[in-house]
Amino acid sequence: AQSVTQPDIHITVSEGASLELRCNYSYGATPYLFWYVQSPGQGLQLLLKYFSGDTLVQGIKGFEAEFKRSQSSFNLRKPSVHWSDAAEYFCAVADMDSNYQLIWGAGTKLIIKP
Amino acid sequence: DVKVTQSSRYLVKRTGEKVFLECVQDMDHENMFWYRQDPGLGLRLIYFSYDVKMKEKGDIPEGYSVSREKKERFSLILESASTNQTSMYLCASIPPGTGYGYTFGSGTRLTVV
C-alpha cells in the first residue's frame, strides 16, 4: 500500500540556520509529490510539487525540494530559516489510482530558536 | 486563485447535537474533500465527492455524513455530535484528474462538550 513517512515529529532549528525536512514515500509508479505548510490555527498551503522533469523543484517562501527516486525521498530544504517559518509541514503523494487523492505524512513541526 | 471558504473558524456544540460544517469553493471544481486533523494522527479523510450528489466514504466516515447539492458547496454533517469528534476539520478542493494538489480552507475547530 502507498504510504508517506516523515520520520521527524519535531525539529528545532536556530533562526538563520539551514533546514532539511525528510519525507520518504512508498509508491509503485512515478509519484506526484507535494509539500504543504500549516501555520498555527490555519489551513494547509501548498509549498511546492513535483510531477516530472527536473528533480529539484522550487517553491514559495524560499523552499525547495529534491526528488530522489533511488532513495524514495522528497526532502524539503531551505538555506536560511526565518522565525515566520515556524509551522507544521506535511509531505503527500497523489494516488493516481484514486483520482489523485493525497496520501499524507504525519507532519513535522518546525520550531525556530531565536 | 482558488478560494475555499469554511463558514466557521470555531464552533462549540453540545453532545448529541446535529452539526453542519459548510465549505464553499469558487472555481467550479468537481472534487471536494473533508478531513479531520488530530495531533499525532495527521490528516484523515472522512468523505469526498467527485460531483454534485456524488459522495464516497473515506477512511473514517463513521458518525459523519455529507451533502453536495451544488457543485460549489460541500457540507459535512455530524449526525449526533460526540466528544470524540472534537477536532480540526479541513475542507479541500481540486480540479479533476490534474494532480495539481489541493486548495484548503482555513479549517473549523470544533469542540463538543
gemmi code that builds the backbone of each chain (N, CA, C; Angstrom):
import gemmi

chains = {
    "A": [
        ("ALA", (0.849, -1.190, 0.000), (0.000, 0.000, 0.000), (0.884, 1.238, 0.000)),
        ("GLN", (0.334, 2.279, -0.633), (1.095, 3.526, -0.674), (1.181, 4.135, 0.717)),
        ("SER", (2.287, 4.794, 0.979), (2.438, 5.442, 2.278), (3.449, 6.565, 2.177)),
        ("VAL", (3.390, 7.444, 3.144), (4.337, 8.541, 3.248), (4.826, 8.591, 4.687)),
        ("THR", (6.123, 8.670, 4.851), (6.714, 8.709, 6.182), (7.505, 9.985, 6.378)),
        ("GLN", (7.185, 10.689, 7.422), (8.003, 11.824, 7.848), (8.597, 11.415, 9.190)),
        ("PRO", (9.863, 11.068, 9.207), (10.431, 10.436, 10.397), (10.575, 11.368, 11.602)),
        ("ASP", (10.581, 12.659, 11.368), (10.786, 13.605, 12.456), (9.470, 14.253, 12.850)),
        ("ILE", (9.067, 14.067, 14.096), (7.826, 14.690, 14.562), (8.058, 16.172, 14.829)),
        ("HIS", (9.202, 16.462, 15.454), (9.579, 17.848, 15.736), (11.010, 18.071, 15.259)),
        ("ILE", (11.268, 19.276, 14.799), (12.643, 19.697, 14.509), (12.807, 21.105, 15.027)),
        ("THR", (13.929, 21.348, 15.711), (14.238, 22.679, 16.214), (15.477, 23.188, 15.493)),
        ("VAL", (15.361, 24.394, 14.961), (16.437, 24.997, 14.180), (16.607, 26.445, 14.636)),
        ("SER", (17.821, 26.906, 14.672), (18.077, 28.315, 15.005), (17.743, 29.209, 13.820)),
        ("GLU", (17.253, 30.383, 14.118), (16.957, 31.327, 13.040), (18.225, 31.623, 12.252)),
        ("GLY", (18.092, 31.570, 10.937), (19.237, 31.779, 10.065), (19.960, 30.513, 9.660)),
        ("ALA", (19.701, 29.427, 10.346), (20.328, 28.148, 10.007), (19.599, 27.496, 8.848)),
        ("SER", (20.255, 26.498, 8.268), (19.621, 25.769, 7.167), (18.674, 24.715, 7.718)),
        ("LEU", (17.780, 24.268, 6.841), (16.736, 23.327, 7.247), (16.617, 22.217, 6.219)),
        ("GLU", (16.435, 21.000, 6.705), (16.033, 19.910, 5.830), (14.997, 19.064, 6.561)),
        ("LEU", (13.839, 18.918, 5.949), (12.782, 18.062, 6.482), (12.688, 16.831, 5.598)),
        ("ARG", (12.640, 15.686, 6.244), (12.690, 14.435, 5.495), (11.305, 13.890, 5.161)),
        ("CYS", (11.228, 13.279, 3.995), (9.995, 12.635, 3.551), (10.369, 11.420, 2.714)),
        ("ASN", (9.843, 10.265, 3.087), (10.015, 9.054, 2.288), (8.646, 8.538, 1.884)),
        ("TYR", (8.557, 8.020, 0.694), (7.267, 7.549, 0.200), (7.399, 6.116, -0.290)),
        ("SER", (6.264, 5.480, -0.347), (6.182, 4.147, -0.928), (5.081, 4.197, -1.968)),
        ("TYR", (5.495, 4.094, -3.239), (4.509, 4.186, -4.328), (5.100, 3.512, -5.544)),
        ("GLY", (4.306, 2.673, -6.200), (4.843, 1.844, -7.268), (5.203, 2.592, -8.529)),
        ("ALA", (4.398, 3.573, -8.897), (4.622, 4.272, -10.159), (5.383, 5.569, -9.890)),
        ("THR", (5.559, 6.347, -10.942), (6.177, 7.661, -10.767), (5.254, 8.520, -9.921)),
        ("PRO", (5.750, 9.008, -8.820), (4.846, 9.708, -7.900), (4.647, 11.176, -8.246)),
        ("TYR", (3.479, 11.690, -7.893), (3.270, 13.130, -7.804), (3.437, 13.477, -6.322)),
        ("LEU", (4.344, 14.361, -6.007), (4.710, 14.641, -4.623), (4.470, 16.098, -4.274)),
        ("PHE", (4.115, 16.321, -3.033), (3.746, 17.659, -2.586), (4.323, 17.922, -1.195)),
        ("TRP", (4.588, 19.177, -0.927), (4.827, 19.662, 0.418), (3.835, 20.789, 0.700)),
        ("TYR", (3.220, 20.666, 1.888), (2.302, 21.694, 2.365), (2.814, 22.238, 3.691)),
        ("VAL", (2.416, 23.482, 3.980), (2.746, 24.079, 5.260), (1.455, 24.523, 5.939)),
        ("GLN", (1.424, 24.353, 7.254), (0.263, 24.774, 8.027), (0.726, 25.647, 9.192)),
        ("SER", (0.389, 26.911, 9.120), (0.668, 27.804, 10.233), (-0.354, 27.552, 11.338)),
        ("PRO", (-0.024, 27.898, 12.574), (-0.921, 27.585, 13.691), (-2.341, 28.093, 13.471)),
        ("GLY", (-3.303, 27.205, 13.632), (-4.709, 27.565, 13.522), (-5.203, 27.811, 12.115)),
        ("GLN", (-4.386, 27.466, 11.131), (-4.741, 27.742, 9.735), (-4.927, 26.452, 8.938)),
        ("GLY", (-5.434, 26.630, 7.706), (-5.470, 25.509, 6.779), (-4.091, 25.257, 6.191)),
        ("LEU", (-4.020, 24.351, 5.236), (-2.740, 23.993, 4.631), (-2.532, 24.774, 3.347)),
        ("GLN", (-1.292, 25.169, 3.127), (-0.926, 25.913, 1.923), (0.112, 25.119, 1.147)),
        ("LEU", (-0.075, 25.014, -0.158), (0.867, 24.287, -0.992), (2.182, 25.051, -1.110)),
        ("LEU", (3.294, 24.384, -0.756), (4.620, 24.976, -0.877), (5.227, 24.691, -2.245)),
        ("LEU", (5.157, 23.438, -2.660), (5.730, 23.041, -3.938), (5.237, 21.652, -4.294)),
        ("LYS", (5.486, 21.284, -5.564), (5.041, 19.980, -6.032), (6.017, 19.459, -7.079)),
        ("TYR", (6.078, 18.151, -7.198), (6.897, 17.508, -8.212), (6.015, 16.564, -9.009)),
        ("PHE", (6.057, 16.722, -10.343), (5.331, 15.796, -11.219), (6.307, 15.011, -12.071)),
        ("SER", (7.252, 15.693, -12.676), (8.217, 15.040, -13.557), (9.299, 16.059, -13.868)),
        ("GLY", (10.325, 15.623, -14.620), (11.340, 16.553, -15.083), (12.415, 16.791, -14.039)),
        ("ASP", (12.838, 18.032, -13.940), (13.918, 18.403, -13.026), (13.596, 17.939, -11.615)),
        ("THR", (14.528, 17.222, -11.021), (14.254, 16.626, -9.709), (14.393, 17.624, -8.574)),
        ("LEU", (14.910, 18.796, -8.842), (14.982, 19.855, -7.838), (13.905, 20.873, -8.171)),
        ("VAL", (12.952, 21.013, -7.286), (11.829, 21.912, -7.543), (11.856, 23.070, -6.567)),
        ("GLN", (11.513, 24.213, -7.088), (11.470, 25.422, -6.272), (10.035, 25.722, -5.879)),
        ("GLY", (9.865, 26.225, -4.677), (8.532, 26.553, -4.213), (8.453, 27.979, -3.700)),
        ("ILE", (7.378, 28.218, -2.984), (7.195, 29.554, -2.429), (7.987, 29.698, -1.136)),
        ("LYS", (8.130, 30.923, -0.663), (8.763, 31.240, 0.619), (10.225, 30.788, 0.674)),
        ("GLY", (10.884, 30.589, -0.473), (12.298, 30.226, -0.493), (12.586, 28.749, -0.272)),
        ("PHE", (11.581, 27.898, -0.292), (11.766, 26.463, -0.106), (12.063, 25.761, -1.429)),
        ("GLU", (12.770, 24.656, -1.324), (12.998, 23.778, -2.452), (12.939, 22.337, -1.955)),
        ("ALA", (12.746, 21.425, -2.887), (12.729, 20.009, -2.533), (13.381, 19.225, -3.652)),
        ("GLU", (13.999, 18.120, -3.281), (14.678, 17.289, -4.258), (14.081, 15.889, -4.260)),
        ("PHE", (13.670, 15.446, -5.426), (13.145, 14.104, -5.613), (14.304, 13.163, -5.906)),
        ("LYS", (14.419, 12.119, -5.101), (15.443, 11.097, -5.325), (14.740, 9.745, -5.418)),
        ("ARG", (14.609, 9.289, -6.647), (13.891, 8.033, -6.869), (14.594, 6.854, -6.186)),
        ("SER", (15.913, 6.843, -6.242), (16.652, 5.705, -5.688), (16.471, 5.585, -4.181)),
        ("GLN", (16.190, 6.696, -3.537), (16.001, 6.697, -2.086), (14.529, 6.848, -1.697)),
        ("SER", (13.644, 6.921, -2.700), (12.211, 7.143, -2.437), (12.015, 8.304, -1.473)),
        ("SER", (12.717, 9.388, -1.774), (12.657, 10.534, -0.859), (12.294, 11.804, -1.596)),
        ("PHE", (11.779, 12.732, -0.837), (11.411, 14.053, -1.366), (11.595, 15.028, -0.213)),
        ("ASN", (12.837, 15.347, 0.073), (13.167, 16.163, 1.236), (13.033, 17.649, 0.937)),
        ("LEU", (12.544, 18.363, 1.907), (12.316, 19.802, 1.791), (13.486, 20.543, 2.416)),
        ("ARG", (13.939, 21.605, 1.752), (15.102, 22.336, 2.255), (14.871, 23.840, 2.168)),
        ("LYS", (15.586, 24.523, 3.053), (15.633, 25.979, 2.977), (16.993, 26.410, 3.506)),
        ("PRO", (17.708, 27.277, 2.804), (19.076, 27.607, 3.213), (19.161, 28.416, 4.506)),
        ("SER", (18.136, 29.221, 4.793), (18.191, 30.073, 5.974), (16.768, 30.313, 6.464)),
        ("VAL", (16.448, 29.763, 7.630), (15.064, 29.858, 8.105), (14.836, 31.171, 8.834)),
        ("HIS", (13.588, 31.592, 8.799), (13.128, 32.812, 9.463), (12.132, 32.401, 10.530)),
        ("TRP", (11.959, 33.242, 11.542), (11.030, 32.896, 12.621), (9.633, 32.595, 12.073)),
        ("SER", (9.267, 33.254, 10.966), (7.932, 33.052, 10.400), (7.768, 31.681, 9.751)),
        ("ASP", (8.856, 30.919, 9.636), (8.753, 29.566, 9.080), (8.270, 28.557, 10.114)),
        ("ALA", (8.167, 28.957, 11.359), (7.665, 28.043, 12.393), (6.250, 27.625, 12.041)),
        ("ALA", (6.057, 26.330, 11.841), (4.782, 25.809, 11.344), (4.884, 24.294, 11.335)),
        ("GLU", (3.836, 23.659, 10.860), (3.882, 22.218, 10.644), (3.921, 21.957, 9.139)),
        ("TYR", (4.742, 21.019, 8.754), (4.976, 20.735, 7.345), (4.540, 19.305, 7.030)),
        ("PHE", (3.785, 19.188, 5.952), (3.244, 17.886, 5.555), (3.721, 17.521, 4.157)),
        ("CYS", (4.166, 16.296, 4.031), (4.515, 15.727, 2.738), (3.356, 14.833, 2.290)),
        ("ALA", (3.106, 14.785, 0.982), (1.999, 13.964, 0.483), (2.334, 13.427, -0.901)),
        ("VAL", (1.752, 12.292, -1.232), (1.874, 11.719, -2.569), (0.470, 11.501, -3.124)),
        ("ALA", (0.286, 11.785, -4.404), (-1.020, 11.627, -5.044), (-1.202, 10.178, -5.476)),
        ("ASP", (-2.335, 9.622, -5.108), (-2.664, 8.262, -5.504), (-3.426, 8.330, -6.832)),
        ("MET", (-2.732, 8.049, -7.928), (-3.343, 8.239, -9.237), (-4.372, 7.164, -9.554)),
        ("ASP", (-4.432, 6.124, -8.748), (-5.479, 5.124, -8.918), (-6.778, 5.538, -8.248)),
        ("SER", (-6.726, 6.584, -7.457), (-7.907, 7.049, -6.728), (-8.173, 8.507, -7.047)),
        ("ASN", (-8.065, 8.827, -8.345), (-8.384, 10.186, -8.782), (-7.559, 11.224, -8.036)),
        ("TYR", (-6.297, 10.901, -7.824), (-5.344, 11.863, -7.273), (-5.614, 12.246, -5.829)),
        ("GLN", (-6.286, 11.389, -5.095), (-6.368, 11.647, -3.670), (-4.966, 11.664, -3.094)),
        ("LEU", (-4.782, 12.468, -2.092), (-3.462, 12.581, -1.479), (-3.323, 11.629, -0.297)),
        ("ILE", (-2.160, 11.005, -0.224), (-1.777, 10.190, 0.924), (-0.793, 11.030, 1.726)),
        ("TRP", (-1.083, 11.213, 2.998), (-0.364, 12.194, 3.796), (0.637, 11.577, 4.750)),
        ("GLY", (1.738, 12.277, 4.943), (2.600, 12.000, 6.070), (1.987, 12.579, 7.334)),
        ("ALA", (2.566, 12.209, 8.467), (2.011, 12.633, 9.756), (2.390, 14.062, 10.121)),
        ("GLY", (3.325, 14.643, 9.371), (3.698, 16.026, 9.635), (4.951, 16.151, 10.480)),
        ("THR", (5.681, 17.248, 10.258), (6.832, 17.614, 11.073), (6.627, 19.034, 11.564)),
        ("LYS", (6.715, 19.191, 12.873), (6.549, 20.526, 13.445), (7.915, 21.196, 13.536)),
        ("LEU", (8.026, 22.357, 12.924), (9.283, 23.098, 12.916), (9.238, 24.190, 13.976)),
        ("ILE", (10.226, 24.146, 14.863), (10.363, 25.141, 15.922), (11.612, 25.951, 15.625)),
        ("ILE", (11.489, 27.265, 15.698), (12.621, 28.147, 15.406), (13.131, 28.765, 16.707)),
        ("LYS", (14.418, 28.565, 16.963), (15.054, 29.190, 18.133), (15.567, 30.562, 17.739)),
        ("PRO", (15.347, 31.562, 18.599), (15.829, 32.909, 18.270), (17.350, 32.994, 18.331)),
    ],
    "B": [
        ("ASP", (-6.771, 33.024, -8.000), (-6.517, 31.859, -7.156), (-7.831, 31.276, -6.661)),
        ("VAL", (-7.831, 29.959, -6.503), (-8.990, 29.282, -5.943), (-9.157, 29.691, -4.493)),
        ("LYS", (-10.410, 29.882, -4.111), (-10.664, 30.176, -2.714), (-11.622, 29.129, -2.169)),
        ("VAL", (-11.257, 28.554, -1.036), (-12.108, 27.599, -0.340), (-12.456, 28.211, 0.998)),
        ("THR", (-13.735, 28.375, 1.243), (-14.186, 29.075, 2.437), (-14.953, 28.123, 3.332)),
        ("GLN", (-14.528, 28.045, 4.584), (-15.247, 27.294, 5.599), (-15.971, 28.298, 6.473)),
        ("SER", (-17.239, 28.047, 6.688), (-18.113, 29.079, 7.235), (-17.755, 29.482, 8.657)),
        ("SER", (-17.198, 28.571, 9.439), (-16.902, 28.888, 10.833), (-15.459, 28.546, 11.148)),
        ("ARG", (-14.775, 29.396, 11.878), (-13.422, 29.071, 12.331), (-13.451, 28.278, 13.616)),
        ("TYR", (-14.400, 28.633, 14.498), (-14.525, 27.956, 15.786), (-16.006, 27.662, 16.038)),
        ("LEU", (-16.251, 26.453, 16.545), (-17.598, 26.060, 16.922), (-17.539, 25.300, 18.228)),
        ("VAL", (-18.520, 25.563, 19.084), (-18.686, 24.765, 20.298), (-20.103, 24.223, 20.285)),
        ("LYS", (-20.214, 22.901, 20.355), (-21.521, 22.255, 20.305), (-21.654, 21.282, 21.463)),
        ("ARG", (-22.886, 20.959, 21.761), (-23.147, 20.025, 22.848), (-23.258, 18.602, 22.309)),
        ("THR", (-22.929, 17.653, 23.146), (-23.083, 16.239, 22.819), (-24.515, 15.955, 22.390)),
        ("GLY", (-24.658, 15.235, 21.278), (-25.964, 14.868, 20.765), (-26.539, 15.840, 19.755)),
        ("GLU", (-25.952, 17.012, 19.638), (-26.438, 17.982, 18.649), (-26.109, 17.516, 17.235)),
        ("LYS", (-26.914, 17.936, 16.284), (-26.605, 17.758, 14.872), (-25.821, 18.985, 14.420)),
        ("VAL", (-24.671, 18.737, 13.817), (-23.757, 19.834, 13.488), (-23.519, 19.860, 11.982)),
        ("PHE", (-23.563, 21.043, 11.414), (-23.298, 21.235, 9.995), (-22.034, 22.068, 9.825)),
        ("LEU", (-21.097, 21.551, 9.079), (-19.905, 22.312, 8.700), (-19.987, 22.562, 7.196)),
        ("GLU", (-19.867, 23.837, 6.842), (-20.070, 24.210, 5.454), (-18.741, 24.572, 4.791)),
        ("CYS", (-18.641, 24.230, 3.516), (-17.450, 24.528, 2.727), (-17.886, 24.959, 1.337)),
        ("VAL", (-17.349, 26.065, 0.884), (-17.694, 26.603, -0.431), (-16.414, 26.910, -1.199)),
        ("GLN", (-16.374, 26.494, -2.488), (-15.234, 26.847, -3.340), (-15.761, 27.615, -4.546)),
        ("ASP", (-14.891, 28.464, -5.085), (-15.357, 29.422, -6.089), (-14.797, 29.153, -7.475)),
        ("MET", (-14.282, 27.928, -7.726), (-13.642, 27.675, -9.015), (-14.266, 26.510, -9.772)),
        ("ASP", (-15.470, 26.134, -9.447), (-16.182, 25.112, -10.211), (-15.468, 23.749, -10.195)),
        ("HIS", (-14.761, 23.477, -9.109), (-14.067, 22.194, -9.011), (-15.053, 21.066, -8.753)),
        ("GLU", (-14.803, 19.928, -9.428), (-15.655, 18.779, -9.173), (-15.313, 18.107, -7.840)),
        ("ASN", (-14.026, 18.008, -7.544), (-13.591, 17.200, -6.404), (-13.480, 18.022, -5.131)),
        ("MET", (-14.149, 17.546, -4.100), (-14.041, 18.197, -2.792), (-13.887, 17.137, -1.711)),
        ("PHE", (-13.233, 17.524, -0.621), (-12.826, 16.581, 0.410), (-13.062, 17.181, 1.792)),
        ("TRP", (-13.383, 16.298, 2.741), (-13.386, 16.666, 4.152), (-12.391, 15.788, 4.906)),
        ("TYR", (-11.526, 16.467, 5.660), (-10.557, 15.804, 6.512), (-10.788, 16.236, 7.954)),
        ("ARG", (-10.357, 15.389, 8.866), (-10.156, 15.848, 10.224), (-8.688, 15.698, 10.575)),
        ("GLN", (-8.239, 16.597, 11.434), (-6.829, 16.633, 11.794), (-6.707, 16.613, 13.302)),
        ("ASP", (-5.978, 15.641, 13.813), (-5.762, 15.491, 15.240), (-4.282, 15.355, 15.507)),
        ("PRO", (-3.806, 15.886, 16.621), (-2.370, 15.812, 16.934), (-1.866, 14.374, 16.903)),
        ("GLY", (-0.766, 14.175, 16.206), (-0.162, 12.854, 16.143), (-0.797, 11.904, 15.150)),
        ("LEU", (-1.947, 12.278, 14.607), (-2.647, 11.392, 13.665), (-2.653, 11.942, 12.253)),
        ("GLY", (-2.189, 13.160, 12.070), (-2.147, 13.739, 10.733), (-3.538, 14.021, 10.197)),
        ("LEU", (-3.665, 14.000, 8.875), (-4.944, 14.250, 8.219), (-5.601, 12.932, 7.868)),
        ("ARG", (-6.843, 12.804, 8.239), (-7.596, 11.591, 7.926), (-8.829, 11.970, 7.115)),
        ("LEU", (-9.023, 11.250, 6.021), (-10.100, 11.560, 5.092), (-11.421, 11.018, 5.612)),
        ("ILE", (-12.422, 11.895, 5.676), (-13.741, 11.491, 6.169), (-14.639, 11.104, 4.998)),
        ("TYR", (-14.837, 12.040, 4.093), (-15.648, 11.835, 2.898), (-15.076, 12.677, 1.771)),
        ("PHE", (-15.388, 12.249, 0.545), (-15.077, 13.085, -0.601), (-16.181, 12.976, -1.638)),
        ("SER", (-16.136, 13.915, -2.575), (-17.195, 13.986, -3.579), (-16.573, 14.357, -4.913)),
        ("TYR", (-16.980, 13.614, -5.961), (-16.455, 13.907, -7.290), (-17.390, 14.771, -8.121)),
        ("ASP", (-18.597, 14.947, -7.646), (-19.534, 15.775, -8.401), (-20.775, 15.968, -7.558)),
        ("VAL", (-21.673, 16.770, -8.055), (-22.925, 17.029, -7.354), (-23.644, 15.707, -7.078)),
        ("LYS", (-24.122, 15.587, -5.868), (-24.886, 14.427, -5.397), (-24.061, 13.136, -5.356)),
        ("MET", (-22.782, 13.220, -5.620), (-21.929, 12.046, -5.521), (-21.073, 12.155, -4.270)),
        ("LYS", (-20.915, 11.037, -3.577), (-20.098, 11.028, -2.377), (-19.467, 9.654, -2.212)),
        ("GLU", (-18.314, 9.666, -1.602), (-17.598, 8.425, -1.333), (-17.053, 8.481, 0.084)),
        ("LYS", (-17.101, 7.349, 0.771), (-16.537, 7.294, 2.118), (-15.024, 7.317, 2.055)),
        ("GLY", (-14.457, 8.017, 3.007), (-13.014, 7.995, 3.163), (-12.610, 6.952, 4.180)),
        ("ASP", (-11.605, 7.275, 4.958), (-11.059, 6.311, 5.903), (-11.828, 6.251, 7.226)),
        ("ILE", (-12.477, 7.353, 7.598), (-13.150, 7.405, 8.906), (-14.546, 8.029, 8.773)),
        ("PRO", (-15.463, 7.417, 8.043), (-16.772, 8.039, 7.823), (-17.769, 7.875, 8.969)),
        ("GLU", (-17.454, 7.003, 9.926), (-18.441, 6.676, 10.966), (-18.798, 7.921, 11.775)),
        ("GLY", (-20.087, 8.150, 11.917), (-20.571, 9.289, 12.686), (-20.735, 10.560, 11.871)),
        ("TYR", (-20.418, 10.472, 10.587), (-20.495, 11.628, 9.690), (-21.336, 11.296, 8.461)),
        ("SER", (-21.900, 12.326, 7.869), (-22.482, 12.225, 6.543), (-22.150, 13.517, 5.803)),
        ("VAL", (-22.441, 13.549, 4.509), (-22.127, 14.738, 3.706), (-23.287, 15.028, 2.770)),
        ("SER", (-23.259, 16.250, 2.258), (-24.272, 16.682, 1.303), (-23.592, 17.534, 0.245)),
        ("ARG", (-23.919, 17.239, -1.028), (-23.370, 18.036, -2.137), (-24.511, 18.275, -3.133)),
        ("GLU", (-25.299, 19.282, -2.859), (-26.445, 19.625, -3.700), (-26.057, 20.567, -4.837)),
        ("LYS", (-25.021, 21.356, -4.613), (-24.494, 22.247, -5.639), (-22.991, 22.037, -5.726)),
        ("LYS", (-22.443, 22.254, -6.911), (-21.042, 21.947, -7.129), (-20.144, 22.726, -6.174)),
        ("GLU", (-20.496, 23.945, -5.873), (-19.596, 24.781, -5.087), (-19.643, 24.509, -3.585)),
        ("ARG", (-20.615, 23.760, -3.123), (-20.820, 23.614, -1.683), (-20.782, 22.147, -1.275)),
        ("PHE", (-19.985, 21.878, -0.246), (-19.841, 20.504, 0.260), (-19.962, 20.577, 1.767)),
        ("SER", (-21.018, 19.985, 2.304), (-21.316, 20.102, 3.729), (-20.996, 18.801, 4.449)),
        ("LEU", (-20.411, 18.943, 5.604), (-20.151, 17.802, 6.485), (-21.140, 17.861, 7.629)),
        ("ILE", (-21.756, 16.719, 7.925), (-22.804, 16.671, 8.948), (-22.400, 15.669, 10.018)),
        ("LEU", (-22.417, 16.132, 11.247), (-22.255, 15.237, 12.384), (-23.649, 14.944, 12.898)),
        ("GLU", (-24.091, 13.732, 12.703), (-25.494, 13.400, 12.973), (-25.843, 13.579, 14.441)),
        ("SER", (-24.955, 13.161, 15.318), (-25.155, 13.304, 16.759), (-23.770, 13.485, 17.371)),
        ("ALA", (-23.411, 14.734, 17.586), (-22.029, 15.040, 17.953), (-21.626, 14.334, 19.246)),
        ("SER", (-20.386, 13.874, 19.236), (-19.836, 13.253, 20.442), (-18.496, 13.908, 20.761)),
        ("THR", (-18.056, 13.731, 22.004), (-16.820, 14.413, 22.416), (-15.613, 13.937, 21.614)),
        ("ASN", (-15.643, 12.702, 21.119), (-14.501, 12.222, 20.327), (-14.470, 12.792, 18.912)),
        ("GLN", (-15.442, 13.623, 18.596), (-15.413, 14.336, 17.330), (-14.857, 15.753, 17.481)),
        ("THR", (-14.420, 16.078, 18.658), (-13.693, 17.336, 18.850), (-12.411, 17.269, 18.042)),
        ("SER", (-12.251, 18.218, 17.123), (-11.133, 18.130, 16.201), (-11.076, 19.387, 15.341)),
        ("MET", (-10.017, 19.464, 14.522), (-9.941, 20.459, 13.454), (-10.450, 19.794, 12.185)),
        ("TYR", (-11.377, 20.448, 11.504), (-11.938, 19.919, 10.265), (-11.492, 20.795, 9.104)),
        ("LEU", (-10.955, 20.144, 8.083), (-10.419, 20.857, 6.920), (-11.130, 20.410, 5.658)),
        ("CYS", (-11.529, 21.382, 4.865), (-12.140, 21.137, 3.568), (-11.119, 21.461, 2.490)),
        ("ALA", (-11.168, 20.733, 1.377), (-10.249, 20.994, 0.268), (-10.956, 20.712, -1.046)),
        ("SER", (-10.461, 21.346, -2.097), (-10.989, 21.065, -3.435), (-9.840, 20.965, -4.429)),
        ("ILE", (-10.112, 20.342, -5.571), (-9.095, 20.125, -6.592), (-9.795, 19.929, -7.942)),
        ("PRO", (-9.202, 20.442, -9.028), (-9.759, 20.136, -10.342), (-9.616, 18.641, -10.628)),
        ("PRO", (-10.461, 18.052, -11.457), (-10.405, 16.605, -11.676), (-9.201, 16.182, -12.483)),
        ("GLY", (-8.583, 15.094, -12.084), (-7.580, 14.416, -12.884), (-6.328, 15.186, -13.191)),
        ("THR", (-6.016, 16.193, -12.433), (-4.863, 17.022, -12.765), (-3.671, 16.753, -11.861)),
        ("GLY", (-3.926, 16.260, -10.649), (-2.823, 16.075, -9.721), (-2.191, 17.373, -9.281)),
        ("TYR", (-2.910, 18.461, -9.399), (-2.317, 19.754, -9.058), (-2.230, 20.003, -7.571)),
        ("GLY", (-2.807, 19.142, -6.799), (-2.760, 19.393, -5.367), (-3.987, 20.150, -4.908)),
        ("TYR", (-4.247, 20.025, -3.646), (-5.472, 20.582, -3.093), (-5.324, 22.042, -2.717)),
        ("THR", (-6.464, 22.748, -2.730), (-6.581, 24.035, -2.067), (-7.437, 23.819, -0.828)),
        ("PHE", (-6.919, 24.269, 0.312), (-7.595, 24.045, 1.573), (-8.294, 25.301, 2.067)),
        ("GLY", (-9.375, 25.089, 2.812), (-9.954, 26.149, 3.606), (-9.130, 26.379, 4.859)),
        ("SER", (-9.541, 27.375, 5.644), (-8.783, 27.742, 6.846), (-9.048, 26.808, 8.019)),
        ("GLY", (-10.035, 25.947, 7.872), (-10.312, 24.985, 8.927), (-11.387, 25.456, 9.892)),
        ("THR", (-12.069, 24.486, 10.477), (-13.040, 24.740, 11.542), (-12.616, 23.921, 12.747)),
        ("ARG", (-12.363, 24.620, 13.828), (-12.021, 23.898, 15.069), (-13.307, 23.681, 15.843)),
        ("LEU", (-13.710, 22.440, 15.923), (-14.959, 22.061, 16.585), (-14.655, 21.475, 17.957)),
        ("THR", (-15.351, 21.987, 18.937), (-15.280, 21.435, 20.289), (-16.674, 20.945, 20.664)),
        ("VAL", (-16.748, 19.670, 21.061), (-18.014, 19.099, 21.502), (-17.937, 18.891, 23.006)),
        ("VAL", (-18.871, 19.504, 23.709), (-18.809, 19.450, 25.182), (-19.980, 18.642, 25.747)),
    ],
}
model = gemmi.Model(1)
for chain_id, residues in chains.items():
    chain = gemmi.Chain(chain_id)
    for i, (resn, *xyz) in enumerate(residues, 1):
        res = gemmi.Residue()
        res.name, res.seqid = resn, gemmi.SeqId(i, " ")
        for name, pos in zip(("N", "CA", "C"), xyz):
            atom = gemmi.Atom()
            atom.name, atom.element = name, gemmi.Element(name[0])
            atom.pos, atom.b_iso = gemmi.Position(*pos), 0.0
            res.add_atom(atom)
        chain.add_residue(res)
    model.add_chain(chain)
structure = gemmi.Structure()
structure.add_model(model)
structure.setup_entities()
